[in-house]
Amino acid sequence: MRLKSSIWVAAYIRRCNIEGASAVVRKRGAEEAGAIFIIVNRLDGTAVLYGPAPQAAFDDDMPADRSFSVVAGRDGPVPEADVETRLQKEMRFDPDLWIVESEDRAGRHFLDSIVA
């Protein structure tokens, strides 16, 4: 059974705070199963955006785990405007998504599963 998105987001924010990074919910999505996008703002005008990994990347042994992939910034941080443009596109496709933004100069994402 997969955790509700709202519970996963609350736990992620707590983890960021424990690690010394600030994190906030910028947009609330569907409580049960809204897609979650994570912005890691590097506080220098750049950021990296993580989103749900493609279905093909999920592990059959652990189907309840959330996996993420880089949506913007695969080759390194991109301007914040590029991240915002991509998020606008995602919101037109899925208005029930969650957006969480963390701030960390080192670019730490605190996500357990990142797929290429």
Secondary structure, 3 states (H helix, E strand, C coil): CCCCHHHHHHHHHHHHHHCCCEEEEEECCCCCCCCEEEEEECCCCEEEEEEECCHHHCCCCCCCCCCEEEEECCCCCEEHHHHHHHHHHHHHHCCCCEEEEEECCCCCCCCCCEEC
